[in-house]
């Protein structure tokens, strides 16, 4: 069922025209999509056969999922979490010159990887990408009642870079966006989706604040049950030794990568922590930079949820504020901020909000360029967007935000 909106007249400077995205902004977002997908197509067309110009298998990080799937199928799930044995298995499958990769997710993530162990690399990549896009489409159809927004999110630069990287950003975004879209009408299903997101826990950092402050008791219960059931099933399927290896081997490797690795890994990370590291600060000082921003993000989400207001704006705030709060994320995780950009474009009040929406839209690719130049501006952008969305949420509660579009399933 489509949501209906009463659209009063608005000033010429508004980002809305007759209830639609302003044509100038729509053109800007569309051109960014064209550029991002053209770059992605060029990436897949370049290189030598199945290898890209950097020496990685095309779809770079997908080789992690594919290797993990093979190890699970062969009954060697615990080896996924041992960086040395995992790399040896990867090179046995893909060739001895395969660049180093490691697995950083808990055993609960192996359920998504396991079926890919039955496929070739190329077929598995196509299946993985198609399944992620389908899941994302289902979630986006629930969040946005308009066809334009739905198609824009699916064509966004964030989706393009996720496909290029062969990552799980479409899947995590589907759980995240789907949970937010269903929270008001189907709280149990929403909570279950949030619980499944625990396979990438850093992206669920502020979900407890949203649920607790909003008094979403059914969603809280469903999230706890879903997360517990997923963990229990992973123990049954992959053994306690997989969890032990994850804690003793994978987590230390992940902490080491965040604290010591340089170069391309840093360019893909949009957090304040990594921005501080790019500017030469040590890890403890980088955490000191991250901490107050995390507190600010949590406070913004808590206040918006506690005081009520438009669910769509609260969802957009959750998406953006999470990237203010978490020290660990990547550009391919930013698909929900594309949805937030469209919410801001619809509900914003002037040209400044249009500029902010456009900047959020291109952030997945712009982060690479700015971080490579040691100009980590993305944390500032995300903070600006979070504060602005919190301000809009407050004005909506006061009843002076103008046009509104409720968050209802299509």
Secondary structure as UniProt FT lines:
FT   TURN            12..13
FT   STRAND          16..17
FT   TURN            18..19
FT   STRAND          20..21
FT   HELIX           23..45
FT   TURN            49..50
FT   TURN            53..54
FT   TURN            60..61
FT   HELIX           62..73
FT   TURN            74..75
FT   HELIX           77..81
FT   HELIX           83..94
FT   TURN            96..97
FT   HELIX           107..109
FT   HELIX           110..114
FT   HELIX           115..118
FT   HELIX           121..143
FT   HELIX           147..154
FT   HELIX           157..165
FT   HELIX           169..182
FT   TURN            183..185
FT   HELIX           187..196
FT   HELIX           197..204
FT   TURN            205..206
FT   HELIX           207..213
FT   TURN            214..215
FT   HELIX           217..238
FT   HELIX           240..245
FT   HELIX           246..250
FT   HELIX           251..260
FT   HELIX           264..267
FT   HELIX           272..278
FT   TURN            279..280
FT   HELIX           283..307
FT   HELIX           311..325
FT   HELIX           331..333
FT   HELIX           335..347
FT   HELIX           351..372
FT   TURN            373..374
FT   HELIX           378..397
FT   TURN            398..399
//
